[in-house]
């Protein structure tokens, strides 16, 4: 695991896994680094600053890609299933099945959560799937054939690395044993102000406040109207028997029903 200066590529910090482990998906979440291993059903937790190992966690099946939303770790295992993992208990809280055109999308590899979507490398494919994190449906594909052809130097030098810089709204991709990292822009990408951005949260907050205000106004109107209803009904009951049917019919035809 290496920390690298983005502008120069210089390695700033690194640690090695014990040789029996095959390092896989990795994500930074709440000041810690979470890392999967491929077949060992064991994940590692490190302190973000020191890279010191502070914990381990078990999981079933294979470990491939790892990312997170604001609540959960999100992992792939090479099938079309994506598991949401509680970062404290490490229990599975949700399983999302990924489909495109009615077919399950397998070999989901490295993941990155971007504004309500999960971006996923498909192992041995030059395409990234943009998955709706709520439904599991593939919304679109990002075709990176032109970039892959620049870096391909073997069957296993696959496209395999996606990172989103939330603060700068920048997207980076790379691959296995590649010498370069690419910053890309996605046409028709997830909209700015999506579900987890400041604008999105502000809109939700405004809507919640407006609903609350509407409820308050309705309550107030009912409170004001209630005494009048109580007053008007007996008054109407008093007036009604005193209206002569013919006189009433003359002044207002509708009252002739009484
Ligand atoms: Ca990632």
Boltz pocket constraint, residues with backbone or C-beta under 6 A from the ligand:
constraints:
  - pocket:
      binder: B
      contacts: [[A, 26], [A, 66], [A, 67], [A, 110], [A, 111], [A, 112], [A, 161], [A, 162], [A, 163], [A, 164]]
      max_distance: 6.0
